[in-house]
Amino acid sequence: MRFEPRLPRDDVNAPARSPVKDGLVMLLGLAAIVGVFFGATTLLIDRLVPYVPRSWESRMFPDFEELVHQPETEDERAYERHLEDLMARISSHWPERPDGLHVGLLDEELPNALAFPGGQILVTTGLMKEVESENELAFILGHELGHYAGRDHLRSLGRGLTLALIMAAMGKSGAAGDLIGLSSQITGRAFSREQESRADAFGLSLVVAEFGHVSGATDFFEKLPAPKSKIGRTLSTYLATHPVSDERVEAMERLAIEKDWPVEGRANPLE
């Protein structure tokens, strides 16, 4: 038998598929597993939050007084008076309101309102410059109260802690960490949009209880620009925690019709 030396075949000890493809499949699979884990954990948190006594919140969280802006001008003092007056009026229509609710100013030009754990609501000076009626401001405050009614701040805190633990466990390094973080965030977005819609409904109910109608409640949101392009609208719909402004207004208008709330009425100017 004659020996004929030959070069080894190219496929010896080499996988049939591309290692890049295999790595991508594993990466996507890992991201999917983390997304499912994150979603299941947030659902569990949502179930447990209602059983946390409200009295615990004031003990668990600071009062955030260091963030409250002390009025320096007559306009700012007027803002503070309006906020405190409206908060007292609209919260009186919420029989289950917790003790320790506070409202104050945040020295920030960007129009916004924030609800902090423990009962502190802050409204930016920039927002106060934009609102023109008590009805607008009452709805904004009512919306933030709606987050307290739904215990949304505790749910968001729980999701944030879950995400932080996941990222810490994975080391948050490279493409794997980025993909895992993105999948977890997108999984949690739907919860945030639902919370915003429920808070809108709660705020609208307080407005109609205070003024007898919902006219003027959505004026602030109607001023916000909506995405122009189809791509922009799609991204804002699926990735934004807040509903798109025009869709948000339409949803509240439908709710008012369903509840048979008067939609016409006089808006009280904010002096």
C-alpha positions as a Python dict, from the first residue, in 0.01 Angstrom:
ca = {
    (1, 'M'): (0, 0, 0),
    (2, 'R'): (149, 328, -112),
    (3, 'F'): (125, 634, 122),
    (4, 'E'): (23, 958, -47),
    (5, 'P'): (59, 1269, 180),
    (6, 'R'): (-227, 1519, 157),
    (7, 'L'): (-315, 1850, 320),
    (8, 'P'): (-584, 1832, 592),
    (9, 'R'): (-939, 1928, 497),
    (10, 'D'): (-1046, 2283, 571),
    (11, 'D'): (-1349, 2174, 776),
    (12, 'V'): (-1157, 1960, 1026),
    (13, 'N'): (-1221, 2078, 1386),
    (14, 'A'): (-1423, 2370, 1250),
    (15, 'P'): (-1796, 2424, 1304),
    (16, 'A'): (-2023, 2405, 1007),
    (17, 'R'): (-2180, 2745, 1089),
    (18, 'S'): (-2022, 3082, 1136),
    (19, 'P'): (-1910, 3148, 1496),
    (20, 'V'): (-2034, 3504, 1455),
    (21, 'K'): (-2384, 3377, 1380),
    (22, 'D'): (-2374, 3139, 1677),
    (23, 'G'): (-2260, 3420, 1905),
    (24, 'L'): (-2539, 3646, 1783),
    (25, 'V'): (-2800, 3377, 1844),
    (26, 'M'): (-2669, 3322, 2197),
    (27, 'L'): (-2667, 3697, 2263),
    (28, 'L'): (-3025, 3740, 2142),
    (29, 'G'): (-3135, 3437, 2342),
    (30, 'L'): (-2976, 3578, 2657),
    (31, 'A'): (-3145, 3913, 2600),
    (32, 'A'): (-3481, 3739, 2555),
    (33, 'I'): (-3435, 3543, 2880),
    (34, 'V'): (-3346, 3860, 3069),
    (35, 'G'): (-3647, 4039, 2916),
    (36, 'V'): (-3880, 3760, 3030),
    (37, 'F'): (-3724, 3763, 3377),
    (38, 'F'): (-3759, 4139, 3400),
    (39, 'G'): (-4122, 4126, 3286),
    (40, 'A'): (-4210, 3848, 3532),
    (41, 'T'): (-4040, 4032, 3817),
    (42, 'T'): (-4223, 4357, 3744),
    (43, 'L'): (-4554, 4171, 3736),
    (44, 'L'): (-4474, 4026, 4079),
    (45, 'I'): (-4387, 4373, 4208),
    (46, 'D'): (-4716, 4509, 4072),
    (47, 'R'): (-4902, 4241, 4268),
    (48, 'L'): (-4716, 4309, 4592),
    (49, 'V'): (-4717, 4691, 4591),
    (50, 'P'): (-5084, 4733, 4698),
    (51, 'Y'): (-5002, 4544, 5019),
    (52, 'V'): (-4733, 4794, 5122),
    (53, 'P'): (-4893, 5023, 5387),
    (54, 'R'): (-4891, 5388, 5283),
    (55, 'S'): (-4768, 5479, 5629),
    (56, 'W'): (-4441, 5300, 5549),
    (57, 'E'): (-4366, 5535, 5261),
    (58, 'S'): (-4320, 5844, 5477),
    (59, 'R'): (-4076, 5649, 5693),
    (60, 'M'): (-3889, 5484, 5404),
    (61, 'F'): (-3833, 5795, 5193),
    (62, 'P'): (-3705, 6145, 5269),
    (63, 'D'): (-3932, 6446, 5224),
    (64, 'F'): (-3718, 6592, 4941),
    (65, 'E'): (-3743, 6934, 5103),
    (66, 'E'): (-3396, 7020, 4976),
    (67, 'L'): (-3537, 7023, 4620),
    (68, 'V'): (-3818, 7266, 4697),
    (69, 'H'): (-3751, 7614, 4560),
    (70, 'Q'): (-3820, 7895, 4803),
    (71, 'P'): (-4010, 8176, 4624),
    (72, 'E'): (-3796, 8483, 4561),
    (73, 'T'): (-4029, 8701, 4354),
    (74, 'E'): (-4393, 8801, 4378),
    (75, 'D'): (-4471, 8581, 4078),
    (76, 'E'): (-4315, 8280, 4246),
    (77, 'R'): (-4503, 8349, 4568),
    (78, 'A'): (-4824, 8361, 4362),
    (79, 'Y'): (-4729, 8029, 4200),
    (80, 'E'): (-4683, 7872, 4542),
    (81, 'R'): (-5019, 8002, 4668),
    (82, 'H'): (-5199, 7865, 4362),
    (83, 'L'): (-5033, 7527, 4397),
    (84, 'E'): (-5114, 7488, 4766),
    (85, 'D'): (-5472, 7609, 4719),
    (86, 'L'): (-5546, 7380, 4425),
    (87, 'M'): (-5378, 7082, 4590),
    (88, 'A'): (-5599, 7121, 4896),
    (89, 'R'): (-5912, 7160, 4684),
    (90, 'I'): (-5869, 6872, 4441),
    (91, 'S'): (-5723, 6627, 4693),
    (92, 'S'): (-6034, 6675, 4906),
    (93, 'H'): (-6220, 6478, 4636),
    (94, 'W'): (-5996, 6176, 4702),
    (95, 'P'): (-6126, 6019, 5024),
    (96, 'E'): (-5836, 5771, 5045),
    (97, 'R'): (-5568, 6038, 5009),
    (98, 'P'): (-5266, 5965, 5228),
    (99, 'D'): (-5136, 6201, 5493),
    (100, 'G'): (-4827, 6401, 5419),
    (101, 'L'): (-4899, 6518, 5065),
    (102, 'H'): (-4696, 6829, 4981),
    (103, 'V'): (-4663, 7046, 4673),
    (104, 'G'): (-4391, 7295, 4595),
    (105, 'L'): (-4189, 7467, 4324),
    (106, 'L'): (-3886, 7335, 4141),
    (107, 'D'): (-3661, 7603, 3993),
    (108, 'E'): (-3644, 7468, 3639),
    (109, 'E'): (-3739, 7626, 3306),
    (110, 'L'): (-3847, 7299, 3145),
    (111, 'P'): (-4225, 7256, 3194),
    (112, 'N'): (-4271, 6948, 3409),
    (113, 'A'): (-4431, 6807, 3723),
    (114, 'L'): (-4279, 6532, 3934),
    (115, 'A'): (-4418, 6299, 4199),
    (116, 'F'): (-4159, 6173, 4449),
    (117, 'P'): (-4203, 5875, 4680),
    (118, 'G'): (-4340, 5977, 5016),
    (119, 'G'): (-4591, 6237, 4894),
    (120, 'Q'): (-4385, 6529, 4758),
    (121, 'I'): (-4505, 6682, 4429),
    (122, 'L'): (-4288, 6944, 4260),
    (123, 'V'): (-4402, 7167, 3974),
    (124, 'T'): (-4139, 7356, 3776),
    (125, 'T'): (-4144, 7732, 3745),
    (126, 'G'): (-4134, 7678, 3369),
    (127, 'L'): (-4464, 7492, 3380),
    (128, 'M'): (-4625, 7760, 3595),
    (129, 'K'): (-4536, 8016, 3329),
    (130, 'E'): (-4715, 7808, 3064),
    (131, 'V'): (-5047, 7724, 3232),
    (132, 'E'): (-5327, 7976, 3188),
    (133, 'S'): (-5613, 7839, 3396),
    (134, 'E'): (-5686, 7664, 3724),
    (135, 'N'): (-5836, 7382, 3520),
    (136, 'E'): (-5506, 7312, 3346),
    (137, 'L'): (-5309, 7320, 3669),
    (138, 'A'): (-5568, 7115, 3857),
    (139, 'F'): (-5544, 6839, 3599),
    (140, 'I'): (-5163, 6834, 3617),
    (141, 'L'): (-5174, 6805, 3996),
    (142, 'G'): (-5454, 6548, 3971),
    (143, 'H'): (-5244, 6344, 3730),
    (144, 'E'): (-4957, 6335, 3980),
    (145, 'L'): (-5200, 6239, 4256),
    (146, 'G'): (-5312, 5960, 4024),
    (147, 'H'): (-4961, 5818, 4038),
    (148, 'Y'): (-4988, 5806, 4417),
    (149, 'A'): (-5331, 5646, 4393),
    (150, 'G'): (-5187, 5377, 4167),
    (151, 'R'): (-4868, 5342, 4377),
    (152, 'D'): (-4681, 5395, 4050),
    (153, 'H'): (-4373, 5548, 4212),
    (154, 'L'): (-4319, 5228, 4414),
    (155, 'R'): (-4367, 5015, 4104),
    (156, 'S'): (-4118, 5225, 3911),
    (157, 'L'): (-3872, 5205, 4198),
    (158, 'G'): (-3907, 4825, 4200),
    (159, 'R'): (-3846, 4805, 3826),
    (160, 'G'): (-3544, 5030, 3857),
    (161, 'L'): (-3394, 4813, 4130),
    (162, 'T'): (-3460, 4498, 3925),
    (163, 'L'): (-3289, 4650, 3623),
    (164, 'A'): (-2995, 4761, 3836),
    (165, 'L'): (-2953, 4408, 3976),
    (166, 'I'): (-2966, 4257, 3626),
    (167, 'M'): (-2707, 4500, 3495),
    (168, 'A'): (-2484, 4441, 3797),
    (169, 'A'): (-2509, 4062, 3754),
    (170, 'M'): (-2418, 4085, 3387),
    (171, 'G'): (-2138, 4331, 3450),
    (172, 'K'): (-2292, 4580, 3206),
    (173, 'S'): (-2005, 4531, 2967),
    (174, 'G'): (-1988, 4547, 2592),
    (175, 'A'): (-2265, 4470, 2347),
    (176, 'A'): (-2418, 4207, 2577),
    (177, 'G'): (-2477, 4458, 2854),
    (178, 'D'): (-2622, 4716, 2615),
    (179, 'L'): (-2858, 4467, 2452),
    (180, 'I'): (-2974, 4329, 2785),
    (181, 'G'): (-3035, 4680, 2917),
    (182, 'L'): (-3234, 4777, 2607),
    (183, 'S'): (-3451, 4463, 2620),
    (184, 'S'): (-3529, 4519, 2987),
    (185, 'Q'): (-3617, 4885, 2935),
    (186, 'I'): (-3849, 4816, 2641),
    (187, 'T'): (-4019, 4539, 2841),
    (188, 'G'): (-4099, 4793, 3114),
    (189, 'R'): (-4220, 5072, 2882),
    (190, 'A'): (-4570, 4929, 2844),
    (191, 'F'): (-4623, 4943, 3218),
    (192, 'S'): (-4527, 5311, 3223),
    (193, 'R'): (-4767, 5401, 2944),
    (194, 'E'): (-5049, 5221, 3122),
    (195, 'Q'): (-4966, 5403, 3444),
    (196, 'E'): (-4973, 5739, 3266),
    (197, 'S'): (-5313, 5664, 3113),
    (198, 'R'): (-5458, 5559, 3448),
    (199, 'A'): (-5317, 5871, 3612),
    (200, 'D'): (-5479, 6081, 3339),
    (201, 'A'): (-5817, 5922, 3412),
    (202, 'F'): (-5775, 5981, 3785),
    (203, 'G'): (-5673, 6344, 3734),
    (204, 'L'): (-5967, 6406, 3504),
    (205, 'S'): (-6206, 6266, 3766),
    (206, 'L'): (-6071, 6515, 4023),
    (207, 'V'): (-6111, 6803, 3777),
    (208, 'V'): (-6477, 6723, 3708),
    (209, 'A'): (-6537, 6681, 4081),
    (210, 'E'): (-6391, 7028, 4149),
    (211, 'F'): (-6522, 7229, 3855),
    (212, 'G'): (-6822, 7027, 3739),
    (213, 'H'): (-6677, 6981, 3387),
    (214, 'V'): (-6354, 6884, 3212),
    (215, 'S'): (-6320, 7188, 2987),
    (216, 'G'): (-5968, 7328, 2988),
    (217, 'A'): (-5814, 7024, 3156),
    (218, 'T'): (-5622, 6913, 2848),
    (219, 'D'): (-5519, 7260, 2728),
    (220, 'F'): (-5159, 7219, 2842),
    (221, 'F'): (-5112, 6899, 2642),
    (222, 'E'): (-5272, 7047, 2334),
    (223, 'K'): (-4991, 7303, 2332),
    (224, 'L'): (-4724, 7034, 2312),
    (225, 'P'): (-4599, 6959, 1960),
    (226, 'A'): (-4676, 6613, 1825),
    (227, 'P'): (-4428, 6417, 1610),
    (228, 'K'): (-4467, 6513, 1244),
    (229, 'S'): (-4325, 6215, 1058),
    (230, 'K'): (-4464, 5862, 1052),
    (231, 'I'): (-4134, 5723, 1182),
    (232, 'G'): (-4124, 5980, 1462),
    (233, 'R'): (-4480, 5898, 1565),
    (234, 'T'): (-4408, 5523, 1564),
    (235, 'L'): (-4098, 5561, 1780),
    (236, 'S'): (-4268, 5798, 2021),
    (237, 'T'): (-4565, 5562, 2052),
    (238, 'Y'): (-4364, 5250, 2129),
    (239, 'L'): (-4068, 5389, 2319),
    (240, 'A'): (-4210, 5688, 2507),
    (241, 'T'): (-4329, 5637, 2863),
    (242, 'H'): (-4589, 5911, 2815),
    (243, 'P'): (-4855, 5871, 2548),
    (244, 'V'): (-4824, 6091, 2239),
    (245, 'S'): (-4988, 6426, 2321),
    (246, 'D'): (-5270, 6427, 2063),
    (247, 'E'): (-5352, 6061, 2132),
    (248, 'R'): (-5348, 6138, 2503),
    (249, 'V'): (-5599, 6420, 2457),
    (250, 'E'): (-5823, 6203, 2238),
    (251, 'A'): (-5820, 5927, 2500),
    (252, 'M'): (-5931, 6171, 2771),
    (253, 'E'): (-6203, 6310, 2547),
    (254, 'R'): (-6334, 5957, 2489),
    (255, 'L'): (-6324, 5889, 2863),
    (256, 'A'): (-6525, 6205, 2937),
    (257, 'I'): (-6790, 6094, 2687),
    (258, 'E'): (-6800, 5741, 2834),
    (259, 'K'): (-6836, 5879, 3188),
    (260, 'D'): (-7093, 6138, 3074),
    (261, 'W'): (-6882, 6419, 3219),
    (262, 'P'): (-6970, 6768, 3092),
    (263, 'V'): (-6713, 6882, 2838),
    (264, 'E'): (-6825, 7243, 2814),
    (265, 'G'): (-6771, 7496, 3088),
    (266, 'R'): (-6583, 7807, 3196),
    (267, 'A'): (-6213, 7780, 3264),
    (268, 'N'): (-6100, 7978, 3567),
    (269, 'P'): (-5808, 8203, 3466),
    (270, 'L'): (-5490, 8171, 3669),
    (271, 'E'): (-5411, 8524, 3778),
}
